[in-house]
């Protein structure tokens, strides 16, 4: 069975600093996808970044980058130059094809609070 | 382009009442999903559908039923609501195209069962 673990329930970060959110996963499949979503206090789920298991380079999307360490089975999200609007819950998720029909396994989430 | 919409946004039910949550997507996605979100537990998959007329159980299906009569709609039903079903419900959809199977989420429905 696949499993996603986010060990940091919450963290504070100062504005303009970088923050790393931890995510480890467990799967025996060779082909899988890793995702990060942001959920602000308004409640919607916002897609941030995707990393495929065969991608050799770490994914980047603006201020977001995914530090993918395949051997360690970790997919940490790095947010550079934090902004007040980054305060939110962040979820790591994994998809394992082909039998999963696109189903995701979500971690419990990390609450980030950005302070001035 | 509305993406994924959910109706209603809020609902309060009494124990034993029934209701249906409606999810609609206008992206022609093949796959659709219903999740529930409870504090400290992330999102858990209730049911999902891989195409019109097909549904399957997820991680926490008990007490829920679903139907997908049209490709763009995915309905979640509670036949006899229980307080344990108090939660925020999210619908999502994804496509075979693109390779990532990124899921697009609706805004959520906050359900309280008293």
Boltz contact constraints between the chains, C-beta under 6 A:
constraints:
  - contact:
      token1: [A, 33]
      token2: [B, 100]
      max_distance: 6.0
  - contact:
      token1: [A, 43]
      token2: [B, 108]
      max_distance: 6.0
  - contact:
      token1: [A, 44]
      token2: [B, 107]
      max_distance: 6.0
  - contact:
      token1: [A, 45]
      token2: [B, 105]
      max_distance: 6.0
  - contact:
      token1: [A, 47]
      token2: [B, 102]
      max_distance: 6.0
  - contact:
      token1: [A, 50]
      token2: [B, 100]
      max_distance: 6.0
  - contact:
      token1: [A, 95]
      token2: [B, 101]
      max_distance: 6.0
  - contact:
      token1: [A, 101]
      token2: [B, 50]
      max_distance: 6.0
  - contact:
      token1: [A, 102]
      token2: [B, 31]
      max_distance: 6.0
  - contact:
      token1: [A, 102]
      token2: [B, 94]
      max_distance: 6.0
  - contact:
      token1: [A, 102]
      token2: [B, 101]
      max_distance: 6.0
  - contact:
      token1: [A, 106]
      token2: [B, 42]
      max_distance: 6.0
  - contact:
      token1: [A, 106]
      token2: [B, 43]
      max_distance: 6.0
  - contact:
      token1: [A, 107]
      token2: [B, 42]
      max_distance: 6.0
  - contact:
      token1: [A, 108]
      token2: [B, 42]
      max_distance: 6.0
  - contact:
      token1: [A, 109]
      token2: [B, 42]
      max_distance: 6.0
